[in-house]
Amino acid sequence: MTVSTAGRDWGVASACENVSGEVAVVGVGESDHSRASGRTSGEIAAQAVERALEDAGLAPSDIDGIMYAPFAGDQFDEAAFHRHFGTSHDMWVSKRGGGMVWAATAAHEAALAIRDGRARHVLNTFAVAWATRRSEMVGGPGESHAQELFKQSLEVPFGWFPQPVYFATIAKRHMYEFGTTQEQLGAVAVACRRHANLTPGAVMHGRALTLDAYMHSPVIVDPFRKEDCCLISDGGAAYIMSASDRAQDLRQPVVEVAGIGLGNSATGVHWAEQRAFTSTPQVFAAPGAFAMAGVEPADVDVLTLYDPFTIHAIMQIEDMGFCVKGEGGDFVEGGALDHDGGVLPYNTHGGLLSHAYVLGIAHVVEVVRQLRGEAAAQVPDARVGVYGGYTGPQASTLVLRRV
């Protein structure tokens, strides 16, 4: 099934060069994920990078490209890399990496740099210490939203703040338009928790959740219960990209970048202004990524999505073409998202809801592990995996394929 963007004047797809098959993810690593740890985001990132290097069988001196996000605390930039590893070599540097949508589009940027000879082995990393810094109300999403002038003037005074309130409103609208139910939101939360319980490094590992328990949990902002909302945690991840032909000589099985897409909403940055209130820019991102990869949604074996709230899973599944718009609630019922027998194995590490809130970069790591056959909640014979990134005004789609 494909998604048509005809008549959708509320957004647009960004042009992406065809880089299908040019680069592969050759190393992945995660930090320890936890509640407040007392660590800085730089210290957390360093742990993830060390593990990605070990996974790839590369030395720090082999990394000649680094990508990170220039926000969210002390990210692991080139200076931090050299300081931590005691290196001093020249590096290609891009601030268009990190998590969220950039956890996907970093692969496009890296592929172009590798194609042009600017780098051979490119590291992308992102980390947060938001649980540690939570009491300070700094560094996290609430701070950036509270500083936005539109919100300060026209939303916060009326109580439309913070994020659970935004997306509870969107969820209620989805319910009104399409008949989505509370139990269907719960199906997403239960699937993510089940996968987290199979993943030793997940923050919510060992904390079971049934649909009955979910339905009896208190409502915090209608229709959301706490299980509908993402964690706030400390943690981070990293992955390394190299040319696909070079990847064949490295330690791990080759997982190539098959397709990348980026979609943009033209109607506001904080949701209230978006005319398509129950949609995401995946409408514009996914078709290009699937076309570049030469696949359809039906070909996808495992899907990970940036999921700060359960409604995000349902909307993005619809917008990426896995089902008709408005039928996402029905689609996710009855174990459809389970790794072992589900129609669409989804967030098989637990996602932001139950694994860790590290803004999507760990989702990419999970897809790579699935395609290698080494995930904790392994999907049988997974060959095509997808990560969907999201910020609100933008969405991205990354298609990875086992070679």
N, C-alpha and C positions, 0 to 999 in steps of 0.2 A: 504494500500500500504506500502511496506517495501523498505528500501534503501539498496542495495547491496554495500559492500565495496570491492568487488573482483577487483583486478587489480589496486587498487588505492594505489600506493606506496608512496604517498606524505604525509601520516599521519597514525596515529594509535589510537585505543581506549585504554584508561587506564582501568585496571581491577578495578571494583567496587564490593564490597561484596553486596550480596542481603540483603537489609534492608527494603524491601517492607512491609509496614504496621506496622513497629516497632515504628515509632515516628509520631507525629502530630504537626502541627503548631497551638499553643494554644493562641497566642497573637500577634497582629500586631499593629504597630504605625508608623506614619510619623510626621516629623517636619512640620512647616510652610515652604512651598517652595516659593522662591522669587528670584528676581534679587538681587543685592548687598544689604545685610542686616546689615553689620557691625559686624556680629557675627563670632565667631570662629567655626570650625567644631566640636570641643568638645562640645560647647554650643548647637549646632544644634542637635548633636547626643543625648545629655541628654534629650532634649525635646521629641525626638522620642521614647526613651527608657521609659520615664515616661508614655507616651501614650500606649505603648505596654503592660506595667505592668497593667495599668488600664483596658485595653481590656481583658487581661487574668484573671484578678481578683487575681493577685499575688502580694506579697510584695517584696521589694528589697532583703530582707533576704532569700527569696525562691530561688533566682537565684544563682546557684552554678556552673555554667559554662558560660564562655563568649568567643565569637569569634569576631575577628576584623581583619582588614588588616593592616600590619605594614608599610604603606606608605600613601601618599596623606594627609599629615598634621597630626594634633593632634587627632588621632582616639580615640574612647572611650574604653580604655583598662581597665584592672582590677583596676589599681590605680585610674583612673578617676571615675570608678563606685563607689568605696568605698568613694572617696572624695566627690562625689556629693550626695550620699545617706547616708553618715555617718555610713557605715557598715565596718566590718573588718573580716568577715568569710572567710574561705578558698574557693577558686574557681578553678575549672578546666579551663585552659586557652589554647586557640588555636589561632595562628596567621594565620590560613587558612580559615578565614571568610571574611566578607565584601560584596562588590558588584561584578559586572562583572561575570566571571565564578564561583566565590566563593559564590555568592548569591544562586547558586544551589548546589554546592558540599559541602557547609557548613552542609547541612542536612545529608550527608553521614557521615561526621566526627562526628557530634553530635550524630547520631544514634549509632555509635560504642562506643562512650563515655558513653552514657546512658545504652547500652547493658552491658558494663563491670562494671557498678556501679561507674564510675568516676564522674558522675553528674546526677541530676534529671531534672532540668530545665535549658536549655541552651539558652542564648541570642546571637543572631547575629545582628550586627549593622554596619552601614557605613554612613558617612556624608561628605559633601564637602562644602567649603566656596569659591568656585572658582570664583563666580561673584564678591565677595568682594575683592578677591586677584588678580583679572584679570590684573590690571594695573601693578602689580609687576612681571607678567609673572613667577610666582612661584606656585608650588603645583599642577598645572593642567597638562593635557596630553602633551601640547606643550613643557613644560620644560623637561619632561623625554625623549621625542623623540629627542629634540635638543641636549641632552647630549650623545646620543648613537653614538659611534665612527663611525660605518658603515655609518650612515646617515650623520654625519658631513663631512665625507670624500668624499662620492660617490653619495649622493642624494641632500643635501641642496645646494651645489654649483651650481647644475643644475636646481634648482627651484622646486624639488619634495618635498615640505614641505609647509604648515603643512597638517593636516588630510584631509581637504576638497579636496586638490590636489590629495592625494593618491586615495581617493575613487571616485573622479570624473574620474580618469583614469580607475579604475575598472569598473565603470558604463559604460563608453564609450566602453570598451572591451565587456561587457555583451550585449550592444546594437549591436555591430558588429557581435558577435557570434550568438545571438539568436533573433535579431530583436526587442528587448525591446525598448519601446518608451518613450518620455518625458512625455506623458500623463499618462503612467503607473506608472512612478515614482510619478507623481502628485497625482494619486489615493491613494497612501500610505500616502502622506502628508495630503491630505484632510480627510481621514478616521481618522487619529490621531488627527487632529485639531477638527473634529466634536466631538470625544469622550472627548477631553479636555474641550470643551465648555459645556459638560454635567457634568464635574467634578469640583466642586467649588475650590478645592485646587490646580488646575493646574495653572502653571505660565501663560499659554496662554488662560486661561478661559476668555470668553468675547471677544475674537478676532477671528471672523469668517473667514473662508477660503473656497472659492469655487474653482473648477478646472479652471474656466475661469480666476479668479484672479491669481491663481498660474501660469497659462500659460503666463500671461501678466506681471509677476514679472521679474525683471532684472536677467540675468544670472550672477553669481559671478565667477564661474569656470566651464566651459562647461563639462557636461550638467546641473550642479547644480544651482538652485536658493537658496535663503536663506532658503526657506521652506523645502528644502531637507536636511538641516543640523540641528544637535541637538542644543539645548539651552546650554548656560553656566549659571548656576544658583547656588544659595545656597540652601541646603536642605539635608535631610537624612531620613532614615527609620530604623526600627528594627523589628525583629520577634523573638518569643520565641518558642522553641521546647521541648516537653516532651514525655515520653513513651505514646503510644496510649491508653493503658488501664488506665493510670493516667489521660489522657486528658478527658476521659468520665466524670470525677468528677469535671471538671473545668467549667468555665462560658460559653464558646463558643461551637458551634457545632464542631464536630470533622472533621478536614481536615487533612488527613494522607498523609505522604510521600509515594508514590506508586512506584516511579522509579527514578533513577539518572544515568546519563551517562556523561563521560568526553572524549573529542576528542582532539587530538594534531596534529598540522602540523609539519612535520619534515623538512620543507624547508624554514626556515627563520622566523624572528620575526617581520619584518616590511613590509610585503606584497610584495615588489618588488621581493623578493627571492622565493616566493611560486609558485611552478610549476602550481598548479591548481588555476590560477589567479582569476577566477570567481566563486570559491567555498569557502566554509568555513568548519572548522573542525566539524560542525554539522553532516557532512557525517558519522563521526565516533562516535559522542556522542549520537545522537538520537536513533539509533537502540538498543543500550544496555539499555537505559532508558525505551523505550517502551516495550522491552522484559521483563525487571524486573517488570514493572507495569502490564504486560499482556494485553496491549492495542495496537491498531493500530492508525495511524494518523487520520483515519476517526472517531475514538471515541472521539477526542478532541473537547470540547465545547468552549474553550476560549484559545487563544494563546497570550503570551506576549514575545517579543523578544528585546534583547539589540539592539538598533536601532540608532546609531549615525548619520546614513545617510539613505535615503530612499532605496538605493540599498541593504542595509543589510537585509531589510525585504524580498525582492524578493529572494535573494540568499539563506537565511536560510529557507524560506518556501519550496524552491526546495530541499535543502540539507537534510531537515528533513523528506521528503517523502510526503508532502502534495500535490505535483504535480510533474510531470516529470521535470528533469533538462532542463532549457531553456524555460519552459512554465510559469515561475513565473509571468512575465509581464501580460500575458493573464489572469492568475488566479486572480490577484488582482483588475481587472477592475470591473466596474458596481456595486459598493457597496458590493463586496464580503467580505470585511473586517469589515463591519458594525456590531455593537452589536445587532441590531434589524433586523434580516433577512439575514445577511450575511452568506456565506458558511463557513467562518472561522473568527469569531469575533476576532479582533486583537488589541492589545494595547488599551484596552478599557478605560484606564485612560488618554491616549494621548502619552505615551511613552517618550523617550528622546527628541523627536522632539517637543512635545507640552505640556507635563506634567511638567517634571523637569529632569535635567541631574544629577541624583544621582546614576548613574552607575548600574542600574538594580535592586537594592534591593527594590525599590518601585514597580517594576514589580511583585515581589513575593507577596508583600502585596496586590496588586490588584487581583492577582489570588485567594488568600485566601478570599478576600471579595466577589469575584464573586461566589465562591463555597459556601459561607455562604448565598448568596442571598441578600447582602447589598451594592453592588457597585452602584455608581451613574449612570453609563451606563450599567445597569444590563442585562446580557444575560439570557433569560428565561431558568430556570431549568438546570443551568450549574452544571455538576457533575464531569467532568474531565478537569483540567486546566494544562497548560504547560508554563514554563518559559524557554527560551533559552538564555544562557549567552554567551558572546563573548569577546575576547581580540585581536583577530588576530591569534596568534599562538595556541590558545586554544578556544574551545567552550564547553558548558555544557548544559545538558537538565535535567530539574526537572519536574517530573510528580506528581501533587497533585490530590487527589481524595476526594470527599465528602463521608463520611460514613453514 
